[in-house]
Amino acid sequence: MAHPMDDVNSSQRGWILMSRSLGRALEVKDLEGGSGEYIMINLARWIADIRQKLPAATFFGNMKVESQGPKSEPPGYYAPFVQEKLDIKLDGLLNYNQFPSITIGSAHEYHALRLQDRLMKLNTSDALATNRAQVQPSIEEFMDRTLPKLCHRFATTDARSVFTHYDLSPRNVLVSGSPPSVTGLVDFEFAGFFPPEEEFANFEINNEGDWPADAYPLVGDEMIQRCEEAKADVFECVKGLRQLTDDEATDISSNG
């Protein structure tokens, strides 16, 4: 947990409280042979356990430390944090060109903001200029026609966000023992509360190449099984996304 510098007296340094977790960073060689399947299933259980222990939130975004602290539960505050007197707000999106001026209250709003941010980069980056005319109309059409229908399809989770690590690379997974077993996760810089499927989308797309190809379905299948056992409907869209084939997506776009 971090505490910011005093805005009034900048000579006072902020502080970071850290605890040391057992284990070492996971290496690719640890995933070879039968150990790989065991580790990935173990990782899926960690993710599921965290989500089940931290209740779903009603706002979306990264976690921001508020220096003054909430006096009630205004938009953006996460009730369990308020109860524990932690001055943490779900506010904004890290690593984006624009900072949302509103509290994000649904998955539809969240995905729309992300796409708008990417469109802004597309329209302002000289490196992307050659692709602008071809790509921009497709993105705008998707936002107008397909995105609302996809969010409606998964309406049970549209208004709820779950805790998301957002950087599940091997270097951020701690293991110990023989065969290696997951003992912890580190580097929560980008953590926050996001749509249930976001962890897996980021895991498979932005972290592509960090893991062996067969690792991704192992995590997804174990998550589905764990959530069915817990009757956790907040994970239902994970299964739904897996079942949503390209043909179905085309059908949603064209027929509604």
C-alpha positions as CSV (number, residue, x, y, z in Angstrom):
1,M,0.0,0.0,0.0
2,A,1.3,3.5,-0.8
3,H,0.8,6.8,0.9
4,P,1.2,10.0,-1.3
5,M,3.4,12.9,-0.5
6,D,1.9,15.7,1.5
7,D,0.6,18.2,-1.1
8,V,0.9,21.1,1.4
9,N,4.5,20.3,2.5
10,S,6.3,18.6,-0.4
11,S,9.4,18.2,1.7
12,Q,7.8,15.3,3.5
13,R,8.3,12.1,1.5
14,G,5.6,9.6,0.9
15,W,5.9,6.0,1.9
16,I,5.3,2.5,0.6
17,L,4.5,-0.4,2.9
18,M,5.5,-3.7,1.5
19,S,5.5,-7.3,2.7
20,R,7.7,-10.1,1.4
21,S,5.9,-13.1,-0.1
22,L,7.4,-16.6,-0.2
23,G,8.7,-17.7,-3.5
24,R,10.5,-16.7,-6.7
25,A,9.4,-15.4,-10.0
26,L,8.0,-18.0,-12.3
27,E,10.2,-19.0,-15.2
28,V,9.2,-20.4,-18.6
29,K,11.1,-23.6,-17.9
30,D,8.9,-24.2,-14.9
31,L,6.0,-24.7,-17.3
32,E,7.7,-27.6,-19.1
33,G,6.3,-31.1,-18.7
34,G,3.5,-31.9,-16.2
35,S,4.4,-29.0,-14.0
36,G,3.0,-26.5,-16.5
37,E,-0.6,-27.7,-16.3
38,Y,-0.4,-27.8,-12.5
39,I,0.9,-24.3,-12.3
40,M,-1.7,-22.8,-14.6
41,I,-4.6,-24.5,-12.8
42,N,-3.1,-23.3,-9.6
43,L,-3.0,-19.7,-11.0
44,A,-6.6,-19.9,-12.0
45,R,-7.6,-20.9,-8.5
46,W,-5.8,-17.9,-7.1
47,I,-7.7,-15.6,-9.5
48,A,-11.0,-17.2,-8.6
49,D,-10.3,-17.1,-4.9
50,I,-9.5,-13.4,-5.0
51,R,-12.6,-12.6,-6.9
52,Q,-14.8,-14.6,-4.5
53,K,-13.2,-12.9,-1.4
54,L,-13.5,-9.4,-2.8
55,P,-17.2,-8.6,-3.6
56,A,-18.0,-7.2,-7.0
57,A,-18.0,-3.4,-7.3
58,T,-20.5,-1.1,-9.0
59,F,-17.8,1.1,-10.6
60,F,-15.0,0.5,-13.0
61,G,-11.4,1.8,-13.0
62,N,-8.0,1.6,-11.4
63,M,-7.5,2.2,-7.7
64,K,-6.5,5.6,-6.5
65,V,-5.4,6.6,-3.0
66,E,-7.4,9.7,-1.8
67,S,-5.4,11.8,0.6
68,Q,-8.4,13.3,2.4
69,G,-10.4,10.1,2.7
70,P,-14.1,9.5,2.1
71,K,-16.7,10.7,4.6
72,S,-19.4,8.5,3.1
73,E,-19.7,6.5,-0.1
74,P,-19.8,8.9,-3.0
75,P,-19.5,7.6,-6.6
76,G,-16.3,5.7,-7.1
77,Y,-15.8,4.5,-3.6
78,Y,-15.7,0.7,-3.0
79,A,-17.9,-0.1,0.0
80,P,-15.5,-2.8,1.6
81,F,-12.6,-0.3,1.5
82,V,-14.8,2.4,3.1
83,Q,-15.7,-0.1,5.9
84,E,-12.0,-0.8,6.5
85,K,-11.3,3.0,6.4
86,L,-9.1,2.7,3.4
87,D,-9.0,5.9,1.4
88,I,-9.1,4.2,-2.0
89,K,-11.3,5.2,-4.9
90,L,-12.0,3.5,-8.2
91,D,-11.2,6.3,-10.5
92,G,-9.7,6.7,-13.9
93,L,-7.8,4.5,-16.3
94,L,-4.0,4.3,-16.3
95,N,-1.9,4.3,-19.5
96,Y,-4.5,6.1,-21.6
97,N,-4.3,9.3,-23.5
98,Q,-7.4,10.8,-21.9
99,F,-8.5,10.6,-18.3
100,P,-12.3,10.0,-17.9
101,S,-14.1,13.0,-16.3
102,I,-16.9,10.8,-15.1
103,T,-17.2,7.8,-12.8
104,I,-17.5,4.7,-15.0
105,G,-20.7,2.9,-14.0
106,S,-21.0,0.0,-16.5
107,A,-19.0,-2.3,-18.7
108,H,-20.5,-0.6,-21.7
109,E,-19.2,2.8,-20.6
110,Y,-15.8,1.3,-19.8
111,H,-15.4,-0.4,-23.2
112,A,-16.7,2.7,-25.0
113,L,-14.1,4.9,-23.2
114,R,-11.3,2.5,-24.1
115,L,-12.3,2.5,-27.8
116,Q,-12.7,6.3,-27.8
117,D,-9.2,6.6,-26.4
118,R,-7.8,4.3,-29.1
119,L,-9.6,6.4,-31.7
120,M,-8.0,9.5,-30.4
121,K,-4.6,7.9,-30.7
122,L,-5.4,6.7,-34.2
123,N,-6.3,10.3,-35.2
124,T,-3.3,12.0,-33.6
125,S,-0.4,9.6,-34.2
126,D,1.5,10.1,-37.4
127,A,2.7,6.5,-37.2
128,L,-0.9,5.4,-37.7
129,A,-1.9,7.8,-40.3
130,T,-1.7,5.4,-43.2
131,N,-4.2,3.1,-41.6
132,R,-6.6,5.8,-40.3
133,A,-9.1,5.9,-43.2
134,Q,-9.4,2.1,-43.3
135,V,-9.6,1.4,-39.6
136,Q,-11.6,4.3,-38.1
137,P,-15.0,3.6,-39.8
138,S,-14.9,-0.1,-38.6
139,I,-14.2,0.9,-35.0
140,E,-16.9,3.6,-35.1
141,E,-19.4,1.1,-36.5
142,F,-18.5,-1.5,-33.9
143,M,-19.0,1.1,-31.1
144,D,-22.4,2.2,-32.5
145,R,-23.9,-1.2,-33.5
146,T,-22.1,-4.2,-32.0
147,L,-20.8,-3.0,-28.6
148,P,-24.3,-2.2,-27.2
149,K,-25.6,-5.6,-28.3
150,L,-22.7,-7.5,-26.8
151,C,-23.1,-5.7,-23.5
152,H,-26.8,-6.4,-23.6
153,R,-26.0,-10.1,-24.2
154,F,-24.0,-10.2,-21.0
155,A,-26.3,-7.8,-19.1
156,T,-26.0,-9.8,-15.8
157,T,-22.4,-8.5,-15.5
158,D,-22.7,-5.1,-17.3
159,A,-23.1,-3.2,-14.0
160,R,-20.6,-5.1,-12.0
161,S,-16.8,-5.1,-11.9
162,V,-14.4,-7.6,-10.3
163,F,-10.9,-7.2,-8.9
164,T,-8.4,-7.6,-11.8
165,H,-4.6,-7.8,-11.5
166,Y,-4.2,-6.7,-15.1
167,D,-0.6,-7.9,-15.6
168,L,-0.5,-11.7,-15.2
169,S,2.9,-12.2,-16.8
170,P,5.1,-15.0,-15.5
171,R,7.4,-12.4,-13.9
172,N,4.5,-11.4,-11.6
173,V,3.7,-14.9,-10.4
174,L,5.6,-16.3,-7.5
175,V,6.2,-20.0,-7.1
176,S,7.9,-22.3,-4.6
177,G,8.5,-25.9,-4.0
178,S,8.9,-29.0,-6.2
179,P,6.9,-29.3,-8.3
180,P,6.4,-25.5,-8.2
181,S,3.2,-24.2,-6.7
182,V,1.9,-20.6,-6.9
183,T,2.5,-18.8,-3.7
184,G,1.6,-15.2,-4.6
185,L,1.2,-12.4,-7.1
186,V,3.2,-9.2,-7.3
187,D,3.1,-5.9,-9.2
188,F,-0.4,-4.6,-8.7
189,E,0.4,-1.3,-10.4
190,F,-2.4,-1.7,-12.9
191,A,-4.8,-3.5,-10.7
192,G,-8.4,-2.3,-10.4
193,F,-12.0,-3.3,-10.8
194,F,-13.0,-4.1,-14.4
195,P,-15.4,-6.3,-16.4
196,P,-15.0,-10.0,-15.5
197,E,-13.6,-10.9,-18.9
198,E,-11.0,-8.2,-18.9
199,E,-8.3,-10.2,-17.1
200,F,-8.5,-12.9,-19.7
201,A,-8.6,-10.6,-22.7
202,N,-5.5,-8.9,-21.4
203,F,-3.9,-12.2,-20.4
204,E,-4.4,-13.7,-23.9
205,I,-3.8,-10.6,-26.1
206,N,-1.5,-8.1,-24.3
207,N,0.5,-10.9,-22.6
208,E,0.5,-13.1,-25.7
209,G,3.9,-14.8,-26.0
210,D,4.6,-14.6,-22.3
211,W,2.9,-18.0,-21.8
212,P,2.9,-21.3,-23.9
213,A,-0.1,-21.4,-26.2
214,D,-1.7,-24.3,-24.2
215,A,-1.6,-22.3,-21.0
216,Y,-4.5,-20.0,-21.8
217,P,-7.3,-22.6,-22.2
218,L,-6.1,-24.3,-19.0
219,V,-6.7,-21.1,-17.0
220,G,-10.1,-20.4,-18.7
221,D,-11.4,-23.9,-18.2
222,E,-10.4,-24.0,-14.5
223,M,-12.0,-20.6,-13.9
224,I,-15.3,-21.8,-15.4
225,Q,-15.3,-24.9,-13.3
226,R,-14.4,-23.0,-10.1
227,C,-17.1,-20.5,-10.7
228,E,-19.8,-23.1,-11.5
229,E,-19.0,-24.8,-8.2
230,A,-19.3,-21.5,-6.4
231,K,-22.4,-20.6,-8.3
232,A,-20.7,-17.3,-9.1
233,D,-22.8,-15.8,-11.9
234,V,-20.4,-12.8,-12.1
235,F,-18.1,-15.1,-14.1
236,E,-20.9,-16.2,-16.5
237,C,-19.6,-14.0,-19.3
238,V,-16.3,-15.9,-19.3
239,K,-18.1,-19.0,-20.5
240,G,-20.3,-16.8,-22.8
241,L,-17.3,-15.3,-24.5
242,R,-15.8,-18.7,-25.1
243,Q,-19.0,-19.8,-26.7
244,L,-19.3,-16.7,-28.8
245,T,-17.9,-17.8,-32.2
246,D,-17.1,-15.5,-35.1
247,D,-20.3,-16.5,-36.8
248,E,-22.3,-15.6,-33.7
249,A,-20.6,-12.2,-33.5
250,T,-21.4,-11.5,-37.1
251,D,-25.0,-12.5,-36.4
252,I,-25.2,-10.1,-33.4
253,S,-23.8,-7.3,-35.6
254,S,-26.2,-7.8,-38.5
255,N,-29.4,-9.1,-36.8
256,G,-29.3,-7.9,-33.3
